[in-house]
Structure formats: C-alpha cells, structure tokens
Amino acid sequence: MQHPNEKIILEFFQAFQKGNAKAMNACYHKNVVFYDPVFGHIKGDRVRAMWYMLLEKSGGELNISFSEIQANDYNGSARWTASYYYGPSRRRVVNEVVGTFYIQNGKILQHTNHFDLWNWSRQALGFKGFLMGWTKSMKLEIQQESSKMLSRYIHKMRSLEEDDI
C-alpha cells in the first residue's frame, strides 16, 4: 500500500511530466522552501514562479522521468532526470537529480534537489562550465543569474496581470 506522502511526490512528478506548474504547485505548502545548486535557496511564491518559468522556457521540450519514490510520515525522496535544451545556444542538458522532501500535513514544505553542478554547467554552459563549473565563484554566478532571471520573470508576469485589470 502506498504511503500518502509517496502519493504527493508522485502527483508532483506526474504534473511535472505533463508540464503542469499549477498542479505541481498544488503539492507544495504555502511556505515551501526550495534549494538546488542552480537557484540556491528560494521560498514561497518564488518557488512557484520558478516552475512556471522553467516550464515556459522549455517550450514543451522538457522530458522528465522519475523513479524510486519513497516516503514515510515526514520525509520522502525520488530520483529523477530532466532532459532539455538550455539557453540561446540550445545546449542539450541531461540532469540526473535526487530530490528530497519534507512533508507536513500532506504538502511538501521543503524540497531539495541534489545534483552535480559541474556536470550540469559543462552541459549548459559549454567550455566555460567545463573550466569553471566546479568553483564556488561559478556556483555563485550561476545562482545570481538564475535569481535575476526569476525576478525578471516575476516582474513580467505582474506587469501582464496589471495590464489585464
């Protein structure tokens, strides 16, 4: 029998496969905390906006597979792979990830993605990522650029909402 917390992780990844950010975000607690090597630590609405942004930028060319979902009363994990094209040069990225989750009252409160940033940066950034992707300074540069990109996306979405009023 499937643990209820396995079910919420499964629902999250099934929605991810379908490119459905709204359904993904429905799995999150309103105060969700997220971490991965590219975005660093983000919280709440920035986490939810990140998924909308990433799915929109993928242009429907994001492939997600997942396996090994397990959970208990508080924690869960899953292995997953994302295949997509990154940036203006459309570099092919295949990112192998282990996601860990802290779940409270049937919602994901903390979501951490573990992956090799150097491997990701070699694929996403090419030679620069190969040379520098393992350094702390490059990690910081990647996180700062991701944060700026997310802030621009959120600003754009708010501007569009205001135009609709």
MIBA-124573 format. One record per residue: residue number from 1; residue in three letters; x, y negated, z of N, C-alpha, C, O, CB in turn. Coordinates in steps of 0.05 Angstrom, whole numbers, plus 32768, in hexadecimal, padded with zeros to 4 digits. Atoms other than C-alpha are relative to their C-alpha. Glycine has a CB too. Layout:
BEGIN
 pos code n_east n_north n_up ca_east ca_north ca_up c_east c_north c_up o_east o_north o_up cb_east cb_north cb_up
 NUM  ala      X       Y    Z       X        Y     Z      X       Y    Z      X       Y    Z       X        Y     Z
...
// end
This chain:
BEGIN
 pos code n_east n_north n_up ca_east ca_north ca_up c_east c_north c_up o_east o_north o_up cb_east cb_north cb_up
   1  met   8011    8018 8000    8000     8000  8000   8012    7FE7 8000   8025    7FE5 800F    7FED     8000  8018
   2  gln   7FF0    8019 8004    801A     7FBB  7FEC   7FFC    7FED 8018   7FE5    7FE8 8020    7FF9     7FF2  7FE6
   3  his   8002    8014 7FEB    802A     7F8A  8024   7FF5    7FE6 7FF5   7FFB    7FDF 7FDE    801D     7FFB  800D
   4  pro   800B    8019 800B    8003     7F49  801D   8015    7FEB 7FF7   8011    7FDC 7FE5    7FEE     7FF3  8016
   5  asn   7FEB    8012 8008    8044     7F22  801A   800E    8009 7FE6   8019    7FF8 7FD7    8015     7FFD  8016
   6  glu   7FF6    7FF7 801A    805C     7F4E  7FE0   7FED    7FF5 7FEA   7FF5    7FEE 7FD4    8001     801F  7FFF
   7  lys   8014    8008 8014    801B     7F3B  7FBD   8004    7FE2 7FF9   8001    7FDB 7FE1    7FE3     8004  800C
   8  ile   7FFC    801D 8006    8029     7EEF  7FC3   8019    7FFC 7FEE   8019    7FEB 7FDD    8002     7FF0  801A
   9  ile   7FE8    8002 8010    806F     7EF9  7FA6   7FFA    800A 7FE4   8002    7FFE 7FD0    8017     8010  800C
  10  leu   8008    7FF5 801A    8052     7F24  7F6E   7FEF    7FEB 7FF1   7FF4    7FE7 7FD9    7FF0     801A  8003
  11  glu   8010    8015 800D    801E     7EEE  7F5F   8011    7FE9 7FF6   800C    7FDF 7FE0    7FEA     7FF6  8014
  12  phe   7FEF    8016 8008    8054     7EB9  7F5D   800F    8008 7FE6   800F    7FF8 7FD3    8015     7FFA  8016
  13  phe   7FF1    7FF9 8017    807E     7EE0  7F2A   7FEE    8006 7FE7   7FF6    8002 7FD1    8011     8018  8006
  14  gln   8013    7FFC 8016    8042     7EF5  7F00   7FF8    7FE5 7FF3   7FF7    7FE2 7FDB    7FE7     800F  8009
  15  ala   8007    801B 8009    802F     7EAB  7EFB   8018    7FF4 7FF1   8015    7FE7 7FDD    7FF8     7FEE  8017
  16  phe   7FE7    800A 800C    8078     7E9A  7EEA   8003    800C 7FE4   8009    7FFE 7FD1    8018     8007  8011
  17  gln   7FFF    7FF3 801B    8077     7ECD  7EB1   7FED    7FF4 7FEC   7FF3    7FF2 7FD5    7FFA     801E  8003
  18  lys   8015    800C 8011    8038     7EAD  7E96   8004    7FE2 7FFB   7FF5    7FD6 7FEC    7FE4     8005  800C
  19  gly   7FFB    801D 8003    8055     7E67  7E9B   7FEB    7FEF 800E   7FE5    7FD9 8004    8001     7FF9  7FE3
  20  asn   8016    800D 7FF3    801E     7E53  7ECC   800A    7FF3 801B   8009    8000 8030    7FE9     8014  8005
  21  ala   7FF5    800E 7FE9    803D     7E20  7EFC   7FEA    7FFC 8016   7FF0    7FFD 802D    800C     7FE5  7FF8
  22  lys   8015    8004 7FEC    7FFA     7E12  7F1D   7FFC    8019 8011   7FF9    8017 802A    7FE5     7FF9  7FF2
  23  ala   8003    7FE7 7FF1    7FF2     7E5C  7F31   8019    8006 8011   8017    8010 8027    7FFA     8017  7FED
  24  met   7FE8    7FFC 7FF0    803B     7E5F  7F47   7FFF    7FEF 8019   8004    7FF9 802F    8019     7FF8  7FEF
  25  asn   8001    8013 7FE9    8032     7E22  7F74   7FEA    8007 8014   7FEC    8000 802B    7FFC     7FE4  7FF6
  26  ala   8015    7FF7 7FEE    7FF2     7E40  7F91   800B    8014 8014   7FFF    8019 8029    7FE8     800B  7FF0
  27  cys   7FF3    7FED 7FEE    8020     7E74  7FB1   8010    7FF3 8016   8018    8000 8029    8011     8013  7FF0
  28  tyr   7FEF    800F 7FEE    8046     7E3E  7FD6   7FF0    7FF3 8017   7FD9    7FEB 8012    8010     7FEB  7FF1
  29  his   800A    8011 7FEA    8038     7E1F  801A   8003    7FE3 7FF8   8015    7FDC 7FE8    8010     8007  801B
  30  lys   7FFE    801D 8007    802C     7DD4  8015   801B    7FF4 8007   8023    7FE1 7FFA    7FE9     7FF0  800D
  31  asn   7FE7    800A 7FF7    806E     7DC8  8039   8018    8012 7FF7   802C    8014 8005    8001     7FFD  801E
  32  val   7FEB    7FED 800A    8098     7DF9  800F   801B    7FF2 7FFF   801E    7FDB 7FF8    7FF8     800A  7FE4
  33  val   7FE4    8008 8002    80E4     7DF3  8012   800D    8013 7FEC   800A    802C 7FEE    800E     8000  801C
  34  phe   7FF4    7FF0 8015    810B     7E0B  7FD5   801E    7FFA 7FFF   8027    7FE4 8004    7FF3     7FFA  7FE5
  35  tyr   7FE3    8004 8004    8155     7E16  7FC9   8009    8012 7FE9   8002    8029 7FE8    8010     8005  8019
  36  asp   7FF0    7FF0 8012    817E     7E2D  7F8E   8019    7FF0 7FF9   801A    7FD8 7FFF    7FF1     8008  7FE6
  37  pro   7FE7    800E 8005    81C5     7E1B  7F76   7FFD    7FE9 7FEC   800E    7FD7 7FED    8014     8013  7FF6
  38  val   8003    8016 8014    81AB     7DEE  7F3D   7FF1    7FE8 800C   7FF9    7FD2 8008    7FF1     800B  7FE8
  39  phe   8010    8016 7FF5    8176     7DC5  7F63   8007    7FF9 801C   7FFF    7FE4 8026    7FE3     8008  7FFE
  40  gly   7FFA    8005 7FE4    8192     7DCA  7FA9   7FE7    8003 8010   7FD6    8014 800A    800B     7FE4  8004
  41  his   8017    7FFF 7FEE    815F     7DBF  7FE1   7FEB    7FEC 7FF7   7FF1    7FD4 7FF4    8008     7FFB  801D
  42  ile   8016    8012 8006    811C     7DA2  7FCD   7FE7    800A 8010   7FE6    8021 8018    7FFA     7FFF  7FE1
  43  lys   8017    7FFA 7FEF    80D9     7DA0  7FF1   7FE6    7FF8 7FF3   7FE5    7FE6 7FE2    8003     7FF3  801B
  44  gly   801B    8008 8006    808E     7D9D  7FE7   7FFA    7FFA 7FE3   7FFE    800C 7FD2    7FFA     7FE7  800F
  45  asp   8009    8007 801B    8076     7D78  7FA9   8017    8001 7FEB   8012    8007 7FD4    7FF4     7FE5  8000
  46  arg   7FE9    7FFE 8013    80BC     7D77  7F8A   8003    801D 7FF7   800A    8021 7FE0    801A     7FF5  800D
  47  val   7FFE    7FE4 8008    80BC     7DC3  7F8B   7FEB    8006 7FEB   7FF0    8012 7FD6    7FFD     8013  8019
  48  arg   8016    7FFB 8013    8078     7DC6  7F69   8005    7FF2 7FE5   8000    7FFE 7FD0    7FE6     7FF6  800C
  49  ala   7FFA    800E 8019    808D     7D92  7F35   8016    800D 7FF1   8016    800E 7FD9    8007     7FE2  8006
  50  met   7FEA    7FF3 800E    80CD     7DB8  7F27   7FF6    8017 7FEE   7FFF    8019 7FD8    8014     800C  8015
  51  trp   800A    7FEA 8010    80A6     7DF5  7F0F   7FF1    7FF6 7FE7   7FF4    8001 7FD2    7FEE     8012  8010
  52  tyr   800D    800C 8017    807A     7DCA  7EE2   8015    7FF6 7FEC   8012    7FFC 7FD4    7FEE     7FE8  8008
  53  met   7FEB    800B 8012    80B8     7DA8  7EC6   800F    8017 7FF1   8012    8015 7FD9    8014     7FEF  8010
  54  leu   7FF0    7FEB 800C    80DF     7DE8  7EBA   7FEF    800F 7FEB   7FF9    8016 7FD6    8009     8014  8016
  55  leu   8011    7FF2 8014    80A4     7E0B  7E98   7FFB    7FEE 7FE8   7FFB    7FF8 7FD1    7FE6     8008  800D
  56  glu   8005    8012 8017    8096     7DCD  7E6D   8019    7FFF 7FEF   8017    8000 7FD6    7FF8     7FE4  800A
  57  lys   7FE7    8002 800F    80E0     7DC7  7E59   8006    801A 7FF1   8014    8019 7FDC    8017     7FF9  8012
  58  ser   7FFA    7FE7 800D    80E2     7E11  7E46   7FF1    8002 7FE5   7FF9    8013 7FD4    7FF8     8018  8012
  59  gly   800F    8000 8019    80B0     7E04  7E0E   7FF5    801C 7FFA   7FF2    8023 7FE2    8012     7FF7  7FEA
  60  gly   800B    7FE5 8004    8093     7E4A  7E18   8015    8015 7FF9   800E    802C 7FF3    7FEC     7FFF  7FEA
  61  glu   7FEB    7FED 8007    80D7     7E6A  7E0C   800F    800B 8019   8026    8012 8018    8015     7FF3  7FEE
  62  leu   7FF6    7FF5 7FE7    80E2     7E81  7E54   7FF6    801C 8004   7FDE    8021 8003    7FF9     7FED  8018
  63  asn   8008    7FE4 7FFB    80E2     7ECB  7E61   8008    8007 801C   8020    8003 8024    800D     8014  7FEC
  64  ile   7FFB    7FF9 7FE4    80DC     7EE3  7EA9   7FFA    801E 8003   7FE6    8028 7FFB    7FEE     7FEF  8013
  65  ser   8005    7FE4 7FF7    80E4     7F2A  7EC2   8007    8001 801D   8017    7FF2 8027    8011     8015  7FEF
  66  phe   7FFB    7FFE 7FE3    80E3     7F40  7F0B   7FFD    801D 8008   7FF0    802D 7FFB    7FEC     7FED  8010
  67  ser   8001    7FE5 7FF5    80EB     7F7E  7F35   8007    7FFF 801E   800E    7FEA 8029    8014     8013  7FF1
  68  glu   7FF8    7FFC 7FE4    80F8     7F97  7F7B   7FF4    7FEC 8014   8001    7FE2 8026    801F     7FFE  8002
  69  ile   800E    8011 7FED    80C4     7F6D  7F9E   7FFC    8010 801A   7FF2    8027 8019    7FE4     7FF6  7FF4
  70  gln   8004    7FF4 7FE5    80C3     7F7D  7FE8   7FFA    7FEA 8014   8003    7FD3 8011    8018     8011  8009
  71  ala   8008    8014 7FEC    80A6     7F59  8024   7FF8    800E 801A   7FEF    8025 801A    7FEA     7FEE  7FF6
  72  asn   800B    7FF8 7FE7    8095     7F60  806D   7FEE    7FEA 800A   7FE5    7FD9 7FFA    8017     8007  8015
  73  asp   8013    8014 7FF6    806C     7F34  809B   800A    7FE3 7FFE   7FFA    7FD0 7FFF    7FFB     8006  801D
  74  tyr   7FF4    801A 8001    809C     7EF9  8094   8011    7FF9 7FE7   8011    7FE3 7FDD    8010     7FFB  8018
  75  asn   7FED    8005 8015    80CE     7F02  805C   7FFB    8012 7FE8   7FED    8026 7FEA    801C     8006  800A
  76  gly   8002    7FF0 8018    80D1     7F1B  8015   8017    7FFA 7FEE   8026    7FE7 7FF2    7FE6     7FFC  7FF2
  77  ser   7FEC    8004 8014    80FF     7F21  7FDA   7FF8    800D 7FE5   7FE6    801D 7FE4    801C     800B  8009
  78  ala   8004    7FF5 801B    8100     7F30  7F90   8019    7FFB 7FEF   8026    7FE6 7FF3    7FE6     7FF5  7FF3
  79  arg   7FEB    8005 8015    8133     7F37  7F58   7FF1    7FF7 7FE8   7FDB    8001 7FE1    8011     801A  7FFA
  80  trp   800D    800A 8018    8122     7F10  7F1A   8015    7FF5 7FED   802B    7FED 7FF4    7FEC     7FEB  8007
  81  thr   7FEE    800A 8016    8141     7EFB  7ED8   7FF0    7FEC 7FF0   7FD9    7FF1 7FE8    800A     8018  7FEE
  82  ala   800B    8015 8012    8133     7EBC  7EB0   8012    7FFF 7FE8   802A    7FFC 7FEA    7FFE     7FE5  800F
  83  ser   7FF2    8004 8019    8146     7EB8  7E67   7FF4    7FE8 7FF2   7FDC    7FE7 7FEE    7FFE     801A  7FEE
  84  tyr   800A    8019 800C    8141     7E74  7E45   8016    7FF2 7FF2   802D    7FFA 7FF2    7FF4     7FEE  8016
  85  tyr   7FED    8011 800D    8163     7E3F  7E1C   8002    7FE6 8010   7FEF    7FDB 8019    7FF7     7FFA  7FE2
  86  tyr   7FFB    8016 7FEE    8183     7E06  7E42   800B    7FE8 7FF0   801D    7FEA 7FDF    8014     8008  8016
  87  gly   7FF6    801A 8009    818D     7DBD  7E30   7FFD    7FFB 7FE2   7FF2    800B 7FD3    801C     7FFF  8007
  88  pro   8002    8008 801C    8193     7D98  7DEE   800E    8013 7FED   8006    8017 7FD6    800B     7FE4  7FFC
  89  ser   7FF1    7FED 8011    81C5     7DCB  7DD3   7FF3    801C 7FFF   7FFC    802D 7FF0    801D     8002  800A
  90  arg   8010    7FE7 7FFF    8193     7E03  7DE3   8012    8018 8005   8011    802C 7FF6    7FF0     8003  7FE6
  91  arg   7FEF    7FEA 7FF9    81C7     7E30  7E03   7FEF    8016 800D   7FDE    8011 801E    8017     7FF8  8014
  92  arg   800E    7FE9 7FF5    81AC     7E76  7E13   800A    8006 801C   8022    8009 8021    8003     8019  7FEE
  93  val   7FF9    7FFA 7FE4    81AA     7E83  7E5E   7FF0    8019 8008   7FD8    801A 8004    7FF9     7FE8  8013
  94  val   800D    7FE9 7FF3    819A     7EC6  7E80   800A    7FFF 801D   8021    8005 8022    8007     801B  7FF1
  95  asn   7FFA    8004 7FE4    8198     7EBA  7ECA   7FF5    8016 8012   7FDC    801A 8013    7FF6     7FE4  800A
  96  glu   8008    7FEB 7FEE    8196     7EF4  7EFB   7FFE    7FF4 801C   8012    7FE9 8027    8015     8018  8000
  97  val   8006    800E 7FE7    8177     7EDD  7F3D   7FF5    8014 8014   7FE7    8026 800E    7FEC     7FE9  7FFB
  98  val   800D    7FF3 7FEA    8166     7EF9  7F81   7FF1    7FE9 800F   7FFD    7FD7 8019    8014     800F  8013
  99  gly   8011    8014 7FF1    812C     7ED1  7FA0   7FFA    800B 801B   7FF2    8023 801E    7FE7     7FFA  7FF0
 100  thr   8008    7FF8 7FE5    8121     7ED3  7FEB   7FEA    7FEC 8009   7FEA    7FD5 8001    8018     8000  8014
 101  phe   8018    800F 7FF8    80E1     7EBA  800B   7FFB    8003 801D   7FFE    8018 8029    7FE8     8009  7FEF
 102  tyr   800B    7FFF 7FE5    80C8     7EA8  8050   7FE3    7FF9 7FFC   7FDC    7FE4 7FF0    800F     7FEC  8014
 103  ile   801C    8003 8005    807D     7EAF  8051   7FF1    7FFC 801B   7FF6    8009 802E    7FF5     8019  7FF2
 104  gln   8010    8007 7FE8    804C     7E91  8083   7FE3    7FFD 7FF8   7FDD    7FED 7FE6    800B     7FE7  800E
 105  asn   801D    8002 8005    8001     7E9A  8084   7FF9    8004 7FE2   7FE8    7FF6 7FD7    7FF5     7FE5  8009
 106  gly   8007    7FF9 801B    8000     7EB9  803F   800B    7FED 7FEA   8003    7FF0 7FD3    7FE4     8002  7FFD
 107  lys   7FF4    8013 8013    8028     7E81  801D   801F    8000 8003   8029    8004 8019    7FF5     7FE3  8005
 108  ile   7FE2    8002 7FFF    8072     7E7A  800B   8008    7FE5 800B   8002    7FD0 8000    800C     8004  7FE3
 109  leu   7FF7    8019 7FF3    8090     7E47  803A   801D    7FF9 7FF8   8023    7FE2 7FF5    7FFE     8004  801F
 110  gln   7FE4    8005 8009    80D9     7E50  8026   8006    8013 7FE9   8000    802B 7FEA    8014     8004  8017
 111  his   7FF9    7FF0 8018    80F3     7E68  7FE2   801D    7FF9 7FF9   8023    7FE2 7FF4    7FEC     7FFA  7FE8
 112  thr   7FE4    8004 8006    813D     7E71  7FD6   8008    8012 7FE9   8003    802A 7FEA    8012     8005  8018
 113  asn   7FF6    7FF0 8016    815B     7E88  7F94   801E    8001 8001   802C    7FED 8002    7FF7     7FF3  7FE5
 114  his   7FE3    7FFC 7FFF    81A0     7EA6  7F96   8009    8009 7FE5   7FFF    801D 7FDA    8007     8016  8016
 115  phe   7FF4    7FF7 8019    81C9     7EAA  7F57   801C    7FF3 7FFD   8023    7FE0 800C    7FEF     7FF8  7FE7
 116  asp   7FE5    8009 8005    8210     7E9F  7F3D   8000    7FE7 7FF0   7FFB    7FE8 7FD8    8011     8016  7FF3
 117  leu   8001    801A 800E    8215     7E55  7F2B   8015    7FFF 7FEA   8010    7FF3 7FD5    8004     7FEA  8014
 118  trp   7FEB    8000 8014    8256     7E60  7F05   7FF6    800F 7FE7   7FFA    8005 7FD0    801A     800C  800A
 119  asn   800C    7FF2 8017    8234     7E94  7ED9   7FEB    7FF0 7FF2   7FEB    7FEF 7FDA    7FF5     801B  800A
 120  trp   8015    8010 800B    81F9     7E67  7ECF   800C    7FE8 7FF0   8005    7FE3 7FD9    7FED     7FF5  8015
 121  ser   7FF5    8018 800C    8224     7E2A  7EBF   8010    8007 7FE7   8011    7FF7 7FD4    8012     7FF1  8013
 122  arg   7FF2    7FF8 8019    824F     7E50  7E8C   7FEC    8003 7FE9   7FF2    7FFB 7FD3    800F     801B  8005
 123  gln   8014    7FFC 8014    8210     7E62  7E67   7FF2    7FE5 7FF8   7FEF    7FDF 7FE1    7FEA     8014  8009
 124  ala   800F    8018 8004    81EB     7E20  7E6F   8011    7FE8 7FF6   8007    7FD8 7FE5    7FF2     7FF8  8019
 125  leu   7FF0    8017 8005    8225     7DEF  7E69   8017    8006 7FED   8025    7FF3 7FE5    800A     7FF4  8019
 126  gly   7FEB    7FF9 8012    8256     7E15  7E3D   801C    7FFE 800D   8020    8005 8024    7FFF     7FEF  7FE8
 127  phe   7FE4    8001 7FF8    82A1     7E07  7E43   8003    7FF0 801A   8013    7FF9 802B    8011     7FF4  7FEA
 128  lys   7FFE    8010 7FE7    8298     7DD1  7E79   7FF7    8011 8018   8004    8010 802D    7FEE     7FE7  7FFE
 129  gly   8009    7FEF 7FEB    8271     7E03  7EA3   8014    8016 8005   8018    801E 801C    7FE5     800C  7FF9
 130  phe   7FEC    7FEB 7FFC    82A6     7E38  7E97   8018    7FF6 8010   8022    8003 8022    800A     800A  7FE4
 131  leu   7FE8    800B 7FF2    82DE     7E0A  7EAE   7FF9    7FF7 801C   8009    7FFB 802F    800A     7FE9  7FF0
 132  met   8005    800E 7FE7    82BB     7DE6  7EE7   7FE8    800B 8010   7FE4    8003 8027    7FFA     7FE3  7FFA
 133  gly   8019    7FF7 7FF4    827B     7E0D  7EF8   8003    800D 801C   7FEF    800F 802A    7FF3     8013  7FEF
 134  trp   7FFC    7FF4 7FE6    829A     7E2E  7F35   8007    7FEC 8016   8008    7FF3 802D    8016     8015  7FFE
 135  thr   7FF6    8014 7FEC    82AF     7DEC  7F57   7FE8    7FF4 800F   7FD2    7FF2 8005    8010     7FEB  7FF2
 136  lys   8014    800E 7FF0    8289     7DC8  7F8E   7FF7    7FE6 7FF2   7FE0    7FDF 7FF3    800B     7FFA  801C
 137  ser   8007    8019 800D    828D     7D88  7F66   7FEC    8004 7FE9   7FDA    7FF4 7FE4    8019     7FF2  7FF6
 138  met   8012    7FFA 8016    826B     7DA8  7F2A   7FE4    8008 800B   7FD0    8000 8000    800B     8017  7FEE
 139  lys   801A    7FF9 7FF4    8235     7DC6  7F57   7FF1    7FE7 8008   7FD9    7FE5 8003    8004     8013  8019
 140  leu   800C    8019 7FF8    8228     7D81  7F73   7FF6    7FF0 7FE8   7FE0    7FE5 7FE9    8014     7FEF  8011
 141  glu   8008    800E 8019    8226     7D62  7F2D   7FE7    800D 7FF4   7FD5    7FFF 7FEB    8017     8001  7FEC
 142  ile   8018    7FF2 800B    81F4     7D98  7F16   7FE8    7FFA 8011   7FD2    7FF4 8006    8006     801E  8000
 143  gln   8016    8005 7FEE    81C8     7D8D  7F53   7FF6    7FE3 7FFD   7FDE    7FDE 7FFE    8007     8006  801D
 144  gln   8008    801C 8004    81C9     7D41  7F4A   7FF2    7FFC 7FE6   7FDE    7FED 7FE5    8019     7FEE  8002
 145  glu   800D    8003 801A    81B7     7D46  7F01   7FE5    800D 8000   7FD2    8002 7FF5    8012     800C  7FE9
 146  ser   801A    7FF3 7FFE    817F     7D77  7F10   7FED    7FEF 8010   7FD5    7FED 8009    8003     801C  800D
 147  ser   8011    8012 7FF0    8164     7D48  7F46   7FF7    7FE8 7FF0   7FDF    7FE1 7FF2    800F     7FF7  8019
 148  lys   8008    8017 8011    8165     7D0D  7F16   7FEC    8009 7FEB   7FD8    7FFA 7FE6    8019     7FF4  7FF2
 149  met   8012    7FF7 8014    8143     7D36  7EE0   7FE4    8005 800C   7FD0    7FFE 8000    800B     801B  7FF3
 150  leu   8019    7FFC 7FF3    810D     7D4B  7F11   7FF2    7FE6 8008   7FDA    7FE3 8005    8004     8012  8019
 151  ser   800C    801A 7FF9    8103     7D04  7F2A   7FF5    7FF2 7FE8   7FDF    7FE6 7FE9    8015     7FEE  800D
 152  arg   800A    800C 8019    80FC     7CEB  7EE2   7FE6    800E 7FF7   7FD3    8001 7FEF    8015     8002  7FE9
 153  tyr   8019    7FF1 8007    80C8     7D22  7ED5   7FE9    7FF8 8011   7FD3    7FF3 8007    8006     801F  8002
 154  ile   8016    8007 7FED    80A0     7D11  7F13   7FF7    7FE3 7FFA   7FDF    7FDE 7FF9    800A     8001  801D
 155  his   8007    801B 8007    80A2     7CC7  7F00   7FEF    7FFF 7FE7   7FDB    7FF1 7FE5    8019     7FEE  7FFD
 156  lys   800E    7FFE 8019    808B     7CD7  7EBA   7FE3    800A 8004   7FD0    7FFF 7FFA    800E     8012  7FEB
 157  met   801B    7FF4 7FFB    8051     7D02  7ED4   7FEE    7FEC 800F   7FD7    7FE9 8009    8003     801A  8010
 158  arg   8010    8014 7FF2    803B     7CCB  7F04   7FF7    7FEA 7FEE   7FE1    7FE0 7FF0    8011     7FF4  8018
 159  ser   8007    8015 8013    803D     7C98  7ECC   7FE9    8009 7FEE   7FD7    7FF9 7FE8    8018     7FF8  7FEF
 160  leu   8016    7FF5 8011    8011     7CC5  7EA1   7FE6    8000 800F   7FD1    7FFA 8004    8007     801C  7FF6
 161  glu   8018    8000 7FEF    7FE0     7CCD  7EDB   7FF4    7FE4 8002   7FDC    7FE1 8000    8006     800C  801C
 162  glu   8009    801B 7FFE    7FDC     7C82  7EE3   7FF3    7FF6 7FE6   7FE0    7FE7 7FE7    8017     7FED  8009
 163  asp   800B    8008 801B    7FCF     7C79  7E98   7FE4    800C 7FFD   7FD4    8001 7FEE    8013     800A  7FEA
 164  asp   801A    7FF3 8003    7F94     7CA9  7E9F   7FEA    7FF3 8011   7FD2    7FF8 800D    8002     801D  8007
 165  ile   8013    800C 7FED    7F73     7C7F  7ED5   7FF0    7FEA 7FF2   7FDF    7FDD 7FFF    800E     7FF4  8019
// end
